[in-house]
């Protein structure tokens, strides 16, 4: 029984490692269809307000009101500041 439990845990750990290695990282090449894309709503205060309403409903619980992340949630401010807009569309 202990051996089976160990094998299951080892298998789950292996899957976790594989999944973690498949995320997009800053060095990844941006696919051609995303290169050069820009935010069509930049400077639109109405769009920013609508976006904040969506963020509060769908994202704030994990990423926090300031978007710096809570627990295991990604710091969205750091992510946005460390990438070009076209990377963020990808």
C-alpha positions in Angstrom: 0.0 0.0 0.0 2.8 2.4 0.9 4.6 1.6 -2.4 1.4 2.4 -4.4 1.0 5.7 -2.5 4.6 6.6 -3.2 4.2 5.8 -6.9 1.0 7.9 -7.2 2.7 10.9 -5.4 5.8 10.5 -7.6 3.6 10.5 -10.7 1.7 13.6 -9.6 5.0 15.4 -8.8 6.3 14.5 -12.3 3.1 15.9 -14.0 3.5 19.1 -11.9 7.1 19.6 -13.1 6.1 19.0 -16.7 3.2 21.4 -16.5 5.4 24.1 -14.9 7.9 23.8 -17.7 5.3 24.5 -20.4 4.4 28.1 -19.3 5.3 31.1 -21.4 8.4 32.8 -20.2 9.9 36.2 -21.1 12.4 34.6 -23.4 9.7 32.8 -25.5 9.3 34.0 -29.0 6.0 35.8 -29.6 3.9 34.1 -32.4 3.7 36.3 -35.5 0.0 37.0 -35.2 0.7 38.8 -31.8 3.8 40.7 -32.8 3.2 44.5 -32.8 -0.2 44.4 -31.2 -1.1 47.4 -29.1 -3.8 48.1 -26.6 -6.7 49.6 -28.6 -8.2 51.0 -25.4 -5.0 52.9 -24.1 -6.0 56.2 -22.7 -9.8 55.4 -22.7 -11.0 56.2 -19.2 -14.4 54.5 -19.9 -12.6 51.3 -20.9 -10.4 51.5 -17.8 -13.5 51.7 -15.6 -15.1 48.8 -17.3 -11.9 46.8 -17.0 -11.7 47.6 -13.3 -15.3 46.3 -12.8 -14.4 43.0 -14.5 -11.1 42.7 -12.5 -13.0 43.2 -9.2 -15.5 40.5 -10.2 -13.1 37.9 -11.7 -9.6 38.6 -10.5 -9.4 40.5 -7.3 -10.0 37.6 -5.0 -6.7 35.9 -6.0 -4.6 38.8 -7.3 -5.7 41.4 -4.7 -7.0 44.9 -5.1 -3.5 46.2 -6.0 -2.9 43.3 -8.5 0.3 42.3 -6.7 -0.9 38.8 -6.1 -1.8 36.9 -2.9 -0.4 33.5 -2.1 0.4 31.6 -5.3 -1.4 34.2 -7.6 0.8 36.0 -10.1 1.9 39.6 -9.5 0.1 41.2 -12.4 1.8 44.5 -12.0 5.3 43.0 -12.3 4.1 40.8 -15.3 2.7 43.8 -17.1 5.8 46.0 -16.4 8.2 43.3 -17.6 6.7 42.6 -21.0 5.7 44.5 -24.2 2.0 44.9 -25.0 2.2 42.3 -27.8 3.5 39.7 -25.3 0.6 40.4 -23.0 -1.9 39.8 -25.8 -0.3 36.3 -26.3 
